[in-house]
Amino acid sequence: MSNQITLKDIAKTLNVSVSTVSKALNNSYEISAETSKKVRELAASLNYIPNDVARSLKSNTTKRIGVVVPNVLDDFFAKIIHAIEFEASKLDYKLIICLSNDALLKEAESVSFLLNGSVDGLLLSLSKETQNQNDFSHFEALTKRKFPLVMFDRICEEVICDKITVNDFDAAYSAVKYLVQTNCKNIAFLSTITNTSVSELRTNGYCKALEEESLNSPILINIPDYSNFEKILIKSLKNKTVDAIIAADQFSAICAINIIQKKGLMVPDDISVIGFTDGLIPKYTLPSLTTINQKAEDMGKLAFKTLIKRINSKKEKEVTHQVIKTNLIKRNSTR
């Protein structure tokens, strides 16, 4: 491995102090334009790369934020990351993104790695397995150190930190009410993220609305993974007279539309479909998908700004739980 050029090397070549070189590279007003130009030109010719580790030790900050998400295949999480990066770039922060792939061990490894001096704070949405097993022990070291942490979307009460969610209960509740207004009476709730905090809240909102409308007992279609999606959904449709489906995410709603139409039924004439999360794809499905807009961009921006406030806070402040209101975007998959 080639020797890395240091500030000392540049200073020695130009016969100036290391402090002068450092200030010149950081555009300090204390250094003349002529000297700054010489320093930058030499640094460029020598392919000088700033030592982030040394700089972070000196300033006690890394200017980096860790982000841990269950996946990036989901349009919702991809949008959140995009929004976080957009806000981070304004303040010259960089992101280190880790994927848990909905696994407890991978999430724990990511938290341990990022806690080890790599970042100034952490943004995290819990994995499905973490919530299924109700195991949050990997956050103990983090909370003991009062390390800046903001959980978003999938959260837990066991870890004391700032939290950002949407009104999941109210969103599902309102979706049922809307379907009832369109004369749907046998409404099912379909989830591929069972036992997560968001799915539980949405299920509860769905059940509450059914109860108020004096409709049939809840029709809960829980699908553990997509490999059996079609088989489980078709079996559920055979056993129940379903005229509407609320899906806990965008992708499962689109899959449901395709399978329903494959069976020779019509959407929405026979079965209406609503999905959570909005983006470009729902506009172009056939029929276009009615969605509950979770406002992923707003969540990403708010999560980052909340974390920065926590990082910069001189005093210990009480944690907050901020809730973003969703809205229903009506398209052609509902009557």
C-alpha positions as CSV (number, residue, x, y, z in Angstrom):
1,M,0.0,0.0,0.0
2,S,1.4,3.4,-0.9
3,N,2.1,6.0,1.8
4,Q,-0.7,8.4,2.3
5,I,0.2,12.1,2.0
6,T,-0.3,14.1,5.2
7,L,-0.6,17.7,6.1
8,K,2.9,17.6,7.5
9,D,4.2,16.5,4.0
10,I,2.5,19.5,2.3
11,A,3.8,21.9,5.0
12,K,7.3,20.7,4.7
13,T,7.3,21.1,0.9
14,L,6.0,24.6,1.1
15,N,8.0,25.5,4.2
16,V,4.9,26.6,6.2
17,S,3.3,25.3,9.3
18,V,0.9,22.4,9.5
19,S,-1.7,24.8,10.9
20,T,-1.3,27.0,7.9
21,V,-2.0,24.1,5.5
22,S,-5.0,22.9,7.5
23,K,-6.5,26.4,7.6
24,A,-5.9,26.9,3.9
25,L,-7.6,23.6,3.0
26,N,-10.6,24.7,5.1
27,N,-10.8,28.1,3.4
28,S,-9.9,30.1,6.5
29,Y,-9.9,33.9,6.2
30,E,-6.6,33.9,8.2
31,I,-4.7,32.6,5.2
32,S,-3.9,34.8,2.2
33,A,-5.4,33.9,-1.2
34,E,-1.9,33.3,-2.6
35,T,-0.9,30.8,0.1
36,S,-4.3,29.1,0.0
37,K,-3.9,28.6,-3.8
38,K,-0.4,27.1,-3.4
39,V,-1.6,24.7,-0.7
40,R,-4.6,23.5,-2.7
41,E,-2.6,23.1,-5.9
42,L,0.1,21.0,-4.2
43,A,-2.5,19.0,-2.3
44,A,-4.2,18.2,-5.6
45,S,-1.0,17.3,-7.4
46,L,0.0,14.9,-4.5
47,N,-3.5,13.4,-4.4
48,Y,-3.9,14.4,-0.8
49,I,-7.0,12.7,0.9
50,P,-8.2,14.2,4.2
51,N,-7.9,11.8,7.1
52,D,-11.5,11.7,8.4
53,V,-10.6,9.7,11.5
54,A,-7.9,12.2,12.6
55,R,-10.2,15.1,11.9
56,S,-13.1,13.5,13.8
57,L,-10.8,12.9,16.8
58,K,-9.8,16.5,16.8
59,S,-13.3,18.0,16.4
60,N,-15.1,15.3,18.3
61,T,-17.5,15.0,15.4
62,T,-17.5,12.8,12.3
63,K,-20.1,14.7,10.2
64,R,-21.6,11.3,9.4
65,I,-25.0,9.9,10.2
66,G,-25.9,6.2,10.3
67,V,-29.1,4.9,8.8
68,V,-30.4,1.4,9.4
69,V,-33.4,0.2,7.4
70,P,-35.1,-3.2,6.8
71,N,-34.5,-3.0,3.1
72,V,-34.2,-0.6,0.1
73,L,-36.4,-2.6,-2.3
74,D,-39.5,-1.1,-0.6
75,D,-40.3,2.2,-2.3
76,F,-41.1,3.7,1.1
77,F,-37.7,3.2,2.6
78,A,-35.9,4.2,-0.6
79,K,-37.8,7.5,-0.5
80,I,-37.0,8.0,3.2
81,I,-33.2,7.5,2.5
82,H,-33.4,9.9,-0.4
83,A,-35.0,12.6,1.8
84,I,-32.5,12.1,4.6
85,E,-29.6,12.4,2.1
86,F,-31.1,15.6,0.6
87,E,-31.3,17.2,4.1
88,A,-27.9,15.8,5.2
89,S,-26.1,17.3,2.2
90,K,-27.3,20.8,3.1
91,L,-25.3,20.5,6.4
92,D,-22.4,18.7,4.8
93,Y,-23.2,15.4,6.5
94,K,-22.6,12.0,4.9
95,L,-24.6,8.9,5.3
96,I,-23.5,5.4,6.2
97,I,-26.4,3.1,5.2
98,C,-26.9,-0.4,6.6
99,L,-29.5,-2.9,5.7
100,S,-30.9,-5.3,8.4
101,N,-32.8,-7.3,5.8
102,D,-35.4,-7.7,8.5
103,A,-33.0,-9.8,10.6
104,L,-32.3,-9.2,14.3
105,L,-28.6,-10.2,14.1
106,K,-27.9,-8.0,11.1
107,E,-29.6,-5.1,12.8
108,A,-27.5,-5.7,16.0
109,E,-24.3,-5.9,14.0
110,S,-25.1,-2.6,12.2
111,V,-25.9,-0.8,15.5
112,S,-22.6,-2.1,17.0
113,F,-20.6,-1.0,14.0
114,L,-22.1,2.5,13.8
115,L,-21.8,3.0,17.6
116,N,-18.1,2.4,17.4
117,G,-17.2,6.0,16.6
118,S,-18.3,5.8,12.9
119,V,-21.2,8.3,13.2
120,D,-22.5,11.2,15.3
121,G,-26.0,9.8,15.4
122,L,-28.3,7.0,14.2
123,L,-31.6,6.9,12.3
124,L,-33.3,3.4,12.5
125,S,-36.4,1.5,11.5
126,L,-36.7,-1.8,13.3
127,S,-36.4,-5.1,11.5
128,K,-39.4,-7.5,11.4
129,E,-37.5,-10.1,13.3
130,T,-36.5,-7.7,16.1
131,Q,-40.1,-6.8,16.7
132,N,-41.3,-10.4,16.3
133,Q,-38.9,-11.6,19.0
134,N,-39.3,-8.5,21.1
135,D,-35.5,-8.4,21.6
136,F,-34.0,-4.9,21.9
137,S,-30.9,-5.8,24.0
138,H,-28.6,-4.5,21.3
139,F,-29.7,-0.9,22.1
140,E,-28.6,-1.1,25.7
141,A,-25.1,0.2,25.2
142,L,-26.5,2.9,22.9
143,T,-29.0,4.2,25.5
144,K,-26.5,4.0,28.4
145,R,-24.2,6.3,26.4
146,K,-27.2,8.6,25.6
147,F,-26.1,8.2,22.0
148,P,-28.3,10.3,19.6
149,L,-31.0,8.0,18.1
150,V,-34.2,8.6,16.2
151,M,-36.5,5.6,15.4
152,F,-38.9,6.1,12.5
153,D,-41.8,4.1,11.1
154,R,-41.2,0.8,12.9
155,I,-40.5,1.7,16.6
156,C,-40.8,0.3,20.1
157,E,-41.6,1.6,23.5
158,E,-38.8,-0.3,25.2
159,V,-36.0,2.0,23.8
160,I,-36.2,5.5,25.1
161,C,-35.4,7.8,22.1
162,D,-37.0,10.3,19.7
163,K,-39.5,8.7,17.4
164,I,-41.2,9.6,14.1
165,T,-44.3,7.7,12.8
166,V,-47.4,8.2,10.8
167,N,-51.0,7.9,12.1
168,D,-51.2,4.2,11.2
169,F,-54.2,3.4,13.4
170,D,-56.2,6.4,12.0
171,A,-55.1,5.7,8.4
172,A,-56.5,2.1,8.4
173,Y,-59.6,3.2,10.3
174,S,-60.3,5.9,7.7
175,A,-59.7,3.5,4.8
176,V,-62.4,1.2,6.2
177,K,-64.8,4.1,6.6
178,Y,-64.2,5.2,3.0
179,L,-64.7,1.6,1.6
180,V,-68.0,1.4,3.6
181,Q,-69.2,4.6,1.9
182,T,-68.6,2.9,-1.5
183,N,-70.9,0.0,-0.4
184,C,-68.2,-2.5,0.6
185,K,-69.2,-4.8,3.4
186,N,-66.7,-7.7,3.6
187,I,-63.4,-5.9,4.0
188,A,-60.2,-7.9,4.5
189,F,-56.9,-6.7,5.9
190,L,-53.8,-8.2,4.2
191,S,-50.4,-8.0,5.8
192,T,-46.9,-9.3,4.9
193,I,-45.4,-7.5,7.8
194,T,-47.4,-9.2,10.7
195,N,-46.1,-8.5,14.2
196,T,-44.4,-5.3,13.3
197,S,-45.6,-2.1,15.2
198,V,-47.0,-0.6,12.0
199,S,-49.0,-3.7,11.1
200,E,-50.4,-4.0,14.6
201,L,-51.6,-0.4,14.6
202,R,-53.1,-0.7,11.2
203,T,-54.9,-4.0,12.1
204,N,-56.3,-2.3,15.3
205,G,-57.6,0.7,13.3
206,Y,-59.2,-1.7,10.8
207,C,-60.8,-3.7,13.5
208,K,-62.1,-0.7,15.3
209,A,-63.8,0.7,12.2
210,L,-65.4,-2.7,11.4
211,E,-66.8,-2.8,15.0
212,E,-68.3,0.7,14.7
213,E,-69.9,-0.1,11.3
214,S,-71.3,-3.4,12.7
215,L,-69.8,-5.3,9.9
216,N,-68.7,-9.0,9.8
217,S,-65.8,-10.3,11.9
218,P,-62.4,-9.2,10.8
219,I,-60.9,-11.0,7.8
220,L,-57.2,-11.1,8.5
221,I,-55.0,-12.4,5.7
222,N,-51.4,-12.8,7.0
223,I,-48.8,-13.8,4.5
224,P,-45.4,-14.6,6.0
225,D,-43.5,-14.3,2.7
226,Y,-44.1,-13.7,-1.0
227,S,-43.3,-17.2,-2.1
228,N,-46.7,-18.3,-0.9
229,F,-48.5,-15.1,-1.6
230,E,-50.8,-16.3,-4.4
231,K,-51.7,-19.6,-2.8
232,I,-52.7,-18.0,0.5
233,L,-54.6,-15.1,-1.1
234,I,-56.6,-17.4,-3.4
235,K,-57.4,-19.7,-0.5
236,S,-58.6,-16.7,1.6
237,L,-60.8,-15.4,-1.3
238,K,-62.4,-18.9,-1.7
239,N,-63.2,-19.2,1.9
240,K,-64.6,-15.7,2.4
241,T,-66.9,-13.4,0.5
242,V,-64.4,-10.5,0.2
243,D,-65.4,-7.3,-1.6
244,A,-62.5,-5.1,-0.5
245,I,-58.9,-5.5,0.6
246,I,-56.7,-3.1,2.6
247,A,-53.0,-4.1,2.1
248,A,-50.4,-3.1,4.6
249,D,-47.9,-2.1,1.9
250,Q,-47.8,-1.0,-1.7
251,F,-46.2,-4.1,-3.2
252,S,-48.7,-6.6,-1.6
253,A,-51.6,-4.4,-2.9
254,I,-50.3,-4.6,-6.4
255,C,-49.8,-8.3,-6.2
256,A,-53.3,-8.7,-4.9
257,I,-54.7,-6.8,-7.9
258,N,-52.9,-9.0,-10.3
259,I,-54.0,-12.2,-8.6
260,I,-57.6,-11.1,-8.3
261,Q,-57.8,-10.3,-12.0
262,K,-56.0,-13.5,-12.8
263,K,-58.9,-15.3,-11.2
264,G,-61.3,-13.6,-13.5
265,L,-62.6,-11.0,-11.0
266,M,-62.7,-7.3,-11.6
267,V,-61.0,-4.6,-9.6
268,P,-62.9,-2.6,-8.3
269,D,-66.2,-3.9,-9.5
270,D,-65.8,-7.2,-7.6
271,I,-63.1,-6.3,-5.1
272,S,-61.7,-2.9,-4.2
273,V,-58.1,-2.6,-3.2
274,I,-56.2,0.0,-1.1
275,G,-52.5,-0.1,-0.3
276,F,-50.2,1.8,2.0
277,T,-47.4,4.0,0.6
278,D,-47.7,6.1,-2.5
279,G,-45.2,6.6,-5.4
280,L,-44.9,6.4,-9.2
281,I,-45.8,2.8,-9.6
282,P,-49.4,3.0,-8.1
283,K,-50.3,5.6,-10.7
284,Y,-49.5,3.1,-13.6
285,T,-51.0,-0.2,-12.3
286,L,-54.1,-1.4,-14.1
287,P,-56.3,-0.2,-12.6
288,S,-54.3,2.6,-10.8
289,L,-54.0,1.9,-7.1
290,T,-55.8,3.8,-4.4
291,T,-53.2,4.4,-1.7
292,I,-52.6,5.8,1.8
293,N,-49.8,8.3,1.3
294,Q,-47.4,7.8,4.2
295,K,-45.4,10.9,3.2
296,A,-42.0,9.1,3.2
297,E,-40.2,12.3,2.2
298,D,-41.7,14.2,5.1
299,M,-40.7,11.4,7.5
300,G,-37.1,11.3,6.2
301,K,-36.7,15.1,6.5
302,L,-38.3,15.2,10.0
303,A,-36.2,12.3,11.2
304,F,-32.9,13.9,10.1
305,K,-33.8,17.3,11.6
306,T,-34.8,15.7,14.9
307,L,-31.5,13.8,15.0
308,I,-29.5,17.0,14.3
309,K,-31.3,18.8,17.1
310,R,-30.4,15.9,19.4
311,I,-26.8,15.9,18.3
312,N,-26.4,19.6,18.8
313,S,-28.3,19.9,22.0
314,K,-26.2,21.1,24.9
315,K,-28.7,20.0,27.5
316,E,-30.5,16.7,27.9
317,K,-34.0,17.1,26.6
318,E,-37.1,14.9,26.9
319,V,-37.6,12.6,24.0
320,T,-40.4,13.3,21.5
321,H,-42.8,11.2,19.5
322,Q,-43.9,13.1,16.4
323,V,-46.8,11.8,14.3
324,I,-47.2,12.6,10.6
325,K,-50.7,12.6,9.2
326,T,-51.4,10.5,6.1
327,N,-54.0,11.1,3.4
328,L,-55.9,8.8,1.1
329,I,-55.2,9.2,-2.6
330,K,-58.2,7.9,-4.5
331,R,-57.6,6.2,-7.8
332,N,-59.3,3.5,-9.9
333,S,-58.8,0.4,-7.7
334,T,-61.7,1.5,-5.5
335,R,-65.3,2.1,-6.5
